[in-house]
């Protein structure tokens, strides 16, 4: 690490602050101290203060604009690229389940990454809760609820408590940026990727119940990243696989889908993730600084590698431009109309929404010119090294202006300073002493919140379960559900003094399996059917309709997916299949 001049102010290398100062709380810098403002940095030992933006090379500036994934749970010869990039100005890393084996291991890995880095790293993660958790390989981990389950509590205070537990966990792990909360309004019941990750099907619910999430992260000096601007809730295609087209009016987009983002911006949210979604009816406002196709092709001939991995070769103006590459949406609307000054981050560029339509170089050039500050790539292979070098050439050949690069880098450095991304070891070592207590106590708290999240929409006369009855529990095969494959919890684990048998069914059972299950139901007094996303796995609905035995139906997917099923005797909504919700369901159906 360079020697640090404690008398050098951040003002020496960062332009006037683009974001407001932190709103209360935050990581402490000594007793009674609060996160530093730009004019109060004289006597604080800052790693950042040794960096002057004018002294950074162009390659270092561009490296700051990348958050990259890597393989392994420790630094070794198999992930040399991420180590070399960190030593040469990388902006940040993103952690996935493959990087996390235990709490102590990931804390140590985060510390080691920060120690070898030339500049402080964003250490980021997708830790939404429920379907999206990256800690699934940790034994005795903390289990969280989905956003929709949290919203079902109708209690912002409980949501704040749930988020505080997550914030403590992330601080312990050395994480300083979380790609959450989801601010999408799930208006399309056929949406394959948002669903219960959303706080609701109307803007008001998303606004009300997302607010305690991002505010609590900010109070803990973890950067929350609201996603997926300007809204992924009306899509019917998974952007991991291809580019969705949102065919809704601009009025609908503004009056419903953008509203939670606007509120979050007004409340001080400092980072947004932009969707790889094409918004068909977004007004086209020509940005005069954008290169024409002719200019682009002419200048790109000077590049040594016209095309890198991804869709197509060279530059072809595609019919559909996703929000993540659109200057109309990012610059004209988000930055200018909404006056947003925070970080603008792409969704993962490896996703099909980009990679099936653009090569990486073209996408990054267009993204930077559109206003993207940080690109996420889930990998750090040789292609990414080439990409950064080619972006240097792109700037030198006037495909991207140096002013545009400086704007992003200044913003990145300011946000790192604002959130105290300086020395994570002090926080991590302090948290290590409390890890066992935190895990046990946290799971107890979340279990209590889970009970509040479950709603009995139709009680019938089967609940509470009767001890003199025999119940067949039909549960979905969680081993086939992404991110739930290691959660083996079952309702039967928590039933006491109730006669029962639990059977795991295929997510979309075929005719023979359905017939076998129907024959089995004849031997029981009632069936407890745990549904999962039957809007997509329609054979579940066929099975439910054919069951003659009384049914307690438990809806764990998005609301209103059961409209076509038979009238059930009891209906329970939980919106989550994680262990806390499963245990809470067992608790409730027993009348506890």
C-alpha positions in Angstrom: 0.0 0.0 0.0 1.2 3.5 -0.7 2.2 5.9 2.1 -0.8 8.0 3.0 -0.8 11.8 3.3 -3.3 12.4 6.1 -3.4 16.1 5.3 -4.6 15.6 1.7 -8.3 16.3 1.2 -10.6 14.3 -1.1 -11.4 17.6 -2.8 -7.9 17.4 -4.3 -9.0 14.7 -6.7 -12.8 14.5 -6.6 -15.2 17.1 -8.1 -18.0 18.5 -5.9 -20.1 15.7 -4.4 -22.7 14.3 -6.7 -24.6 12.7 -3.8 -26.0 14.0 -0.5 -24.1 13.1 2.7 -25.2 9.9 4.5 -28.5 10.0 6.3 -27.7 8.9 9.8 -26.0 5.8 11.2 -23.2 4.3 9.3 -19.9 2.6 10.0 -18.0 4.2 12.8 -14.5 5.8 12.4 -13.6 5.9 16.1 -15.7 6.6 19.1 -18.5 9.1 18.3 -17.3 9.7 14.8 -19.5 9.5 11.7 -18.6 8.8 8.1 -16.5 11.7 6.8 -17.8 14.4 4.5 -15.6 15.8 1.8 -14.6 18.8 3.9 -13.7 16.9 7.1 -11.1 14.4 6.0 -7.8 16.0 7.2 -7.0 13.7 10.1 -8.5 10.4 8.9 -6.3 7.6 7.7 -7.7 7.0 4.2 -6.5 4.5 1.6 -8.3 6.6 -1.0 -6.5 9.8 0.0 -3.3 8.4 -1.7 -5.1 8.3 -5.0 -5.4 11.3 -7.3 -7.6 10.9 -10.3 -5.2 12.8 -12.5 -2.5 10.4 -11.6 -4.5 7.3 -12.6 -3.7 5.8 -16.0 -6.5 5.4 -18.5 -6.4 1.7 -18.0 -6.7 2.1 -14.2 -9.7 4.4 -14.7 -11.4 1.9 -16.9 -10.6 -0.9 -14.5 -12.4 1.1 -11.8 -15.6 0.7 -13.9 -15.7 -3.1 -13.6 -17.1 -5.4 -10.9 -16.0 -8.9 -11.7 -16.7 -12.4 -10.5 -14.1 -15.2 -10.1 -13.8 -18.8 -9.2 -12.8 -20.4 -5.9 -13.0 -19.8 -2.2 -9.4 -18.5 -1.8 -6.9 -16.7 -3.9 -4.8 -19.2 -5.9 -3.3 -20.0 -9.3 -6.7 -20.6 -10.8 -7.9 -17.0 -10.2 -4.7 -15.1 -11.1 -6.7 -12.7 -13.3 -8.8 -11.3 -10.5 -5.6 -10.9 -8.4 -3.8 -9.0 -11.1 -6.7 -6.8 -11.9 -7.1 -6.0 -8.2 -3.5 -5.0 -8.0 -4.0 -2.7 -11.0 -7.1 -0.7 -10.2 -10.1 -3.0 -10.4 -13.3 -1.4 -9.2 -14.8 -4.3 -7.4 -15.7 -8.0 -7.2 -19.0 -9.8 -7.0 -19.4 -12.9 -4.8 -21.4 -15.9 -5.9 -22.2 -19.1 -4.0 -19.1 -20.8 -5.4 -17.0 -18.3 -3.5 -18.6 -18.8 -0.1 -18.0 -21.9 2.0 -18.2 -20.4 5.5 -18.6 -17.1 7.2 -15.0 -17.1 8.4 -13.7 -18.2 5.0 -15.5 -15.4 3.1 -14.5 -12.8 5.7 -10.8 -13.8 5.2 -11.1 -13.8 1.4 -12.7 -10.3 1.5 -9.8 -9.1 3.7 -7.2 -10.6 1.4 -8.8 -9.1 -1.7 -8.8 -5.7 -0.1 -5.2 -6.1 1.1 -3.8 -6.9 -2.3 -5.9 -4.2 -4.2 -4.3 -1.0 -5.3 -7.6 0.8 -4.7 -10.4 -0.1 -2.3 -12.8 -2.6 -3.8 -16.5 -2.8 -3.9 -17.1 -6.3 -2.5 -20.6 -6.9 -3.8 -23.2 -9.7 -3.6 -26.8 -10.5 -4.7 -28.3 -11.2 -1.2 -32.0 -10.4 -1.7 -33.4 -13.2 0.6 -35.5 -16.1 -0.4 -34.9 -17.2 -3.9 -31.7 -15.2 -4.3 -29.1 -15.9 -1.6 -25.4 -16.5 -2.2 -24.7 -18.0 1.2 -26.4 -21.4 0.4 -23.2 -23.4 0.9 -22.7 -22.2 4.5 -23.5 -24.8 7.1 -26.1 -23.4 9.7 -26.5 -20.3 7.6 -29.0 -17.5 8.2 -32.1 -18.1 6.1 -34.1 -15.1 4.8 -37.6 -14.5 3.5 -38.5 -13.3 0.0 -39.5 -9.7 -0.5 -43.1 -10.7 -1.1 -43.2 -12.7 2.1 -41.8 -9.6 3.9 -44.4 -7.4 2.4 -47.1 -9.9 3.6 -46.2 -9.0 7.2 -47.5 -5.4 6.4 -45.0 -4.3 9.0 -42.1 -2.0 8.0 -40.6 -2.5 11.5 -40.3 -6.2 11.0 -38.8 -5.6 7.5 -36.2 -3.3 9.1 -35.3 -6.0 11.7 -35.0 -8.6 8.9 -32.7 -6.3 6.9 -30.6 -5.4 10.0 -29.8 -9.1 10.4 -28.8 -9.3 6.8 -26.7 -6.1 7.1 -24.8 -7.5 10.1 -24.2 -10.7 8.2 -22.8 -8.8 5.2 -20.6 -6.6 7.3 -19.2 -9.7 9.0 -18.4 -11.1 5.5 -16.6 -8.0 4.4 -19.3 -7.1 1.9 -19.9 -3.4 1.3 -22.4 -3.4 -1.7 -25.6 -5.5 -2.0 -27.6 -5.7 -5.2 -30.9 -5.3 -3.4 -33.7 -4.4 -3.0 -35.7 -5.4 -6.0 -37.8 -2.3 -6.8 -39.7 -3.9 -9.6 -43.5 -3.9 -9.5 -44.6 -7.4 -10.5 -47.6 -6.5 -12.6 -47.3 -9.5 -15.0 -48.3 -12.8 -13.3 -46.4 -14.7 -16.0 -43.1 -12.9 -15.2 -40.6 -15.8 -15.0 -37.8 -14.0 -13.2 -39.2 -11.4 -10.7 -42.3 -12.9 -9.0 -41.8 -13.2 -5.2 -38.6 -11.2 -5.4 -40.8 -8.2 -5.7 -42.5 -6.5 -2.7 -45.8 -6.5 -4.6 -48.0 -6.1 -7.6 -48.6 -2.4 -7.1 -46.3 0.6 -6.8 -47.5 1.7 -3.4 -46.7 -1.7 -1.8 -43.2 -1.7 -3.4 -42.5 1.8 -2.2 -43.7 1.2 1.4 -42.0 -2.1 2.0 -38.7 -1.5 0.1 -38.0 1.7 1.9 -37.0 0.1 5.3 -34.7 -2.3 3.3 -32.5 0.3 1.5 -32.6 2.7 4.4 -31.3 0.1 6.8 -28.5 -0.9 4.5 -27.5 2.8 4.2 -27.5 3.1 8.0 -25.1 0.2 8.1 -22.8 1.7 5.4 -23.6 -1.0 3.0 -24.4 0.3 -0.5 -27.9 -0.8 -1.5 -28.4 -1.1 -5.3 -32.1 -0.7 -6.4 -33.0 -2.9 -9.4 -33.9 -3.2 -12.2 -34.5 0.3 -13.5 -36.8 1.4 -15.1 -38.8 -1.8 -14.1 -38.6 -5.5 -14.9 -42.1 -6.4 -13.5 -44.1 -6.4 -16.8 -41.8 -8.7 -18.7 -42.5 -12.3 -19.7 -38.9 -13.3 -20.7 -36.1 -14.0 -18.3 -33.3 -11.5 -19.2 -30.7 -14.1 -18.1 -31.8 -16.0 -21.2 -32.7 -13.3 -23.8 -33.7 -9.6 -24.0 -37.3 -9.1 -22.8 -39.5 -6.6 -24.6 -41.7 -4.5 -22.3 -44.7 -3.6 -24.4 -46.4 -1.1 -22.0 -47.2 2.5 -22.5 -44.8 5.2 -21.2 -47.6 6.4 -18.9 -47.8 2.9 -17.3 -44.0 2.9 -17.0 -43.9 6.3 -15.3 -47.1 5.9 -13.1 -46.4 2.4 -11.9 -42.9 0.9 -12.6 -40.7 4.0 -12.2 -42.5 5.3 -9.0 -40.6 3.1 -6.5 -37.3 4.2 -8.1 -38.2 7.8 -8.0 -39.1 7.5 -4.3 -35.8 5.7 -3.5 -33.8 8.4 -5.4 -35.6 11.1 -3.4 -34.8 9.1 -0.2 -31.0 9.1 -0.9 -30.4 5.8 -2.7 -26.9 6.0 -4.2 -26.9 3.2 -6.7 -29.2 1.7 -9.3 -28.9 -1.4 -11.5 -30.2 -1.0 -15.1 -32.3 -3.7 -16.7 -31.3 -5.5 -19.9 -34.9 -4.9 -21.1 -36.1 -3.1 -24.3 -38.9 -0.6 -23.5 -40.8 -0.5 -26.8 -42.8 2.7 -26.1 -40.1 4.8 -24.4 -40.0 8.2 -26.0 -37.0 8.5 -28.3 -34.9 11.7 -27.6 -31.9 11.8 -29.9 -28.7 12.3 -28.0 -26.5 14.3 -30.3 -23.3 13.1 -28.7 -24.1 9.5 -29.8 -22.0 8.2 -32.6 -23.8 7.4 -35.9 -23.3 4.0 -37.4 -21.1 5.4 -40.1 -18.8 7.1 -37.5 -18.7 4.0 -35.4 -17.7 1.7 -38.2 -15.1 4.1 -39.5 -13.5 4.6 -36.1 -13.7 1.0 -35.0 -11.4 0.0 -37.9 -8.6 1.4 -35.7 -9.3 -1.1 -32.9 -7.1 -4.1 -32.8 -10.0 -6.4 -32.0 -13.3 -5.3 -33.6 -15.3 -7.9 -31.8 -15.1 -9.8 -28.5 -17.2 -12.6 -27.2 -20.9 -12.1 -27.4 -23.5 -11.7 -30.2 -22.5 -10.7 -33.7 -19.3 -9.4 -35.1 -18.4 -5.8 -35.7 -21.2 -3.2 -35.1 -24.7 -3.7 -36.2 -27.3 -1.3 -34.9 -29.9 -3.7 -33.4 -33.6 -3.2 -33.6 -34.0 -3.3 -29.8 -31.7 -1.3 -27.5 -32.0 -2.4 -23.8 -32.2 0.2 -21.1 -28.7 -0.7 -20.0 -27.3 0.6 -23.3 -29.8 3.4 -23.9 -28.7 7.1 -23.6 -32.4 8.1 -23.8 -33.2 6.1 -20.7 -30.0 6.6 -18.7 -28.8 10.1 -19.6 -31.9 11.9 -20.9 -34.4 10.4 -18.5 -32.6 9.1 -15.3 -29.8 11.6 -15.0 -31.5 14.7 -16.5 -35.2 14.4 -16.0 -35.0 12.6 -12.6 -31.9 14.4 -11.6 -30.2 11.2 -10.4 -26.6 11.7 -9.3 -25.7 8.2 -8.0 -24.0 5.2 -9.4 -25.5 3.6 -12.5 -24.6 -0.1 -12.8 -25.4 -2.6 -15.5 -26.9 -5.9 -14.8 -24.6 -8.8 -15.5 -23.3 -8.3 -19.0 -22.9 -12.1 -19.5 -26.7 -12.5 -19.4 -28.5 -13.4 -22.6 -30.3 -10.0 -22.7 -26.9 -8.6 -23.8 -24.7 -11.4 -24.9 -27.2 -12.8 -27.5 -27.3 -9.4 -29.2 -24.0 -7.6 -28.7 -20.4 -8.5 -28.4 -18.9 -7.2 -25.1 -16.8 -4.5 -26.6 -19.7 -2.9 -28.5 -21.9 -3.2 -25.5 -19.5 -1.5 -23.2 -18.8 1.3 -25.6 -22.4 1.9 -26.0 -23.1 1.5 -22.3 -20.4 4.0 -21.3 -21.6 6.6 -23.8 -25.2 6.0 -22.5 -24.1 6.8 -18.9 -23.2 3.4 -17.3 -20.6 3.9 -14.5 -20.0 0.2 -13.6 -20.2 -3.0 -15.5 -20.8 -6.3 -13.9 -19.3 -9.5 -15.4 -19.7 -12.7 -13.5 -16.3 -13.9 -14.8 -12.8 -12.5 -15.0 -11.3 -14.6 -17.8 -8.9 -13.6 -20.5 -11.7 -12.1 -22.6 -12.3 -9.5 -19.9 -8.6 -8.6 -19.8 -8.7 -8.1 -23.6 -11.9 -6.1 -23.2 -10.4 -3.6 -20.8 -7.4 -3.2 -23.2 -9.8 -2.6 -26.1 -11.7 0.0 -24.2 -8.4 1.9 -23.7 -8.1 1.8 -27.5 -11.7 2.9 -27.9 -11.0 6.0 -25.8 -7.8 6.8 -27.6 -9.7 6.6 -30.9 -12.4 8.9 -29.7 -15.2 6.3 -29.5 -15.5 7.3 -25.8 -14.6 10.7 -24.4 -12.1 10.9 -21.5 -14.6 13.3 -19.8 -17.2 10.5 -19.7 -14.7 8.2 -18.1 -13.6 10.8 -15.6 -17.2 11.5 -14.6 -17.8 7.8 -13.7 -14.5 7.4 -11.9 -15.0 10.5 -9.8 -18.5 9.2 -8.8 -17.1 5.7 -8.0 -14.4 7.1 -5.8 -16.8 9.5 -4.0 -19.2 6.7 -3.2 -16.4 4.5 -1.9 -15.4 7.4 0.4 -18.9 8.2 1.4 -19.5 4.6 2.6 -16.2 4.2 4.3 -14.7 1.5 2.1 -11.3 1.9 3.7 -10.4 -0.9 6.1 -12.9 -3.7 6.5 -10.6 -5.7 8.7 -11.6 -3.9 11.9 -15.3 -4.4 11.3 -14.8 -8.1 10.3 -12.6 -9.0 13.3 -15.0 -7.4 15.7 -17.9 -9.2 14.1 -16.1 -12.6 14.3 -16.4 -12.6 18.0 -20.1 -12.5 17.7 -20.7 -14.8 14.8 -22.2 -17.9 16.6 -24.5 -15.8 18.7 -25.5 -13.7 15.7 -26.5 -16.8 13.7 -28.6 -18.5 16.4 -30.3 -15.2 17.5 -30.9 -14.2 13.9 -32.6 -17.4 12.9 -34.9 -17.1 15.9 -35.9 -13.6 14.9 -36.5 -14.5 11.3 -38.6 -17.4 12.4 -40.9 -15.0 14.3 -41.1 -12.7 11.3 -41.9 -15.7 9.0 -45.0 -16.5 11.2 -46.2 -13.0 10.7 -45.7 -13.3 6.9 -48.1 -16.2 6.4 -51.7 -15.5 5.7 -54.6 -17.9 5.9 -56.8 -16.7 3.0 -59.4 -19.4 3.6 -59.4 -21.3 6.8 -62.1 -23.9 6.2 -62.5 -26.5 8.9 -59.2 -28.4 8.4 -57.1 -26.0 10.3 -55.8 -26.6 12.9 -54.9 -30.1 11.9 -56.8 -32.8 13.9 -54.8 -35.4 15.7 -57.3 -38.1 14.8 -56.9 -37.4 11.0 -54.2 -38.8 8.6 -52.6 -36.2 6.2 -50.7 -36.6 3.0 -48.3 -33.7 2.4 -47.3 -33.1 -1.2 -44.2 -30.9 -1.5 -42.4 -29.7 -4.6 -38.9 -31.0 -5.4 -36.7 -28.2 -4.2 -33.6 -29.9 -5.5 -34.8 -28.8 -9.0 -35.4 -25.1 -7.9 -32.5 -22.8 -8.5 -30.9 -21.6 -5.3 -33.2 -23.8 -3.1 -31.5 -27.1 -4.0 -29.6 -27.2 -0.7 -32.6 -26.3 1.5 -33.9 -29.7 2.5 -36.4 -28.5 5.1 -39.9 -30.1 4.9 -43.1 -29.5 6.7 -43.0 -33.0 8.2 -39.8 -32.0 10.0 -41.9 -29.7 12.2 -45.1 -31.6 12.7 -45.7 -33.0 16.2 -48.3 -35.6 17.2 -50.0 -35.4 13.7 -50.3 -38.6 11.6 -48.9 -37.8 8.2 -46.8 -38.9 5.2 -44.8 -36.4 3.1 -44.3 -37.1 -0.6 -42.0 -35.0 -2.9 -43.5 -34.4 -6.3 -41.9 -33.3 -9.6 -42.4 -29.6 -10.3 -44.4 -30.4 -13.4 -45.7 -34.0 -12.8 -46.5 -36.1 -15.8 -49.6 -38.3 -16.3 -48.2 -41.5 -14.6 -47.0 -39.6 -11.5 -50.3 -37.8 -11.2 -52.2 -41.1 -11.3 -49.9 -42.6 -8.7 -50.4 -39.6 -6.4 -54.2 -39.7 -6.9 -54.3 -43.3 -5.9 -52.3 -42.6 -2.8 -54.6 -39.7 -1.7 -57.4 -42.2 -1.3 -55.7 -43.5 1.9 -55.7 -40.2 3.6 -58.3 -37.9 5.3 -56.9 -34.7 3.7 -54.1 -33.5 1.5 -51.7 -30.6 2.3 -50.6 -29.4 -1.2 -47.5 -27.1 -1.2 -47.7 -25.4 -4.6 -44.8 -23.7 -6.3 -45.2 -21.4 -9.3 -48.1 -23.4 -10.9 -48.5 -20.5 -13.4 -45.5 -22.1 -15.1 -45.8 -25.7 -13.9 -49.4 -26.1 -15.0 -49.6 -29.9 -14.3 -49.7 -28.9 -10.6 -53.1 -27.3 -11.3 -54.2 -30.4 -13.1 -53.3 -32.6 -10.1 -55.0 -30.2 -7.7 -58.2 -30.3 -9.7 -58.3 -34.1 -9.7 -57.8 -34.6 -6.0 -61.1 -35.8 -4.5 -59.8 -35.6 -0.9 -60.2 -32.3 1.0 -57.2 -30.1 0.3 -55.2 -27.5 2.2 -53.5 -25.5 -0.5 -50.3 -23.6 0.3 -49.4 -20.9 -2.3 -45.6 -20.3 -2.2 -45.3 -18.6 -5.6 -46.7 -15.3 -6.9 -50.3 -14.4 -6.0 -53.2 -15.2 -8.2 -51.6 -18.2 -9.8 -54.4 -20.5 -8.5 -57.4 -19.0 -10.3 -57.9 -22.0 -12.5 -57.7 -24.6 -9.7 -60.6 -26.3 -8.0 -62.1 -24.7 -5.0 -59.9 -25.8 -2.1 -61.0 -26.4 1.5 -58.3 -24.1 2.9 -55.9 -21.6 1.3 -52.7 -20.4 2.8 -50.2 -17.9 1.2 -46.6 -17.9 2.3 -44.6 -16.7 -0.8 -41.5 -18.5 0.3 -40.0 -22.0 0.5 -37.0 -21.3 2.7 -36.7 -23.1 6.1 -38.2 -20.2 8.2 -41.4 -20.2 6.1 -41.7 -24.0 6.1 -41.3 -24.1 9.9 -43.8 -21.3 10.3 -46.3 -23.1 8.0 -46.1 -26.2 10.2 -46.6 -24.0 13.3 -49.7 -22.3 11.8 -51.5 -25.4 10.4 -51.1 -27.0 13.8 -52.9 -24.0 15.4 -50.0 -22.8 17.4 
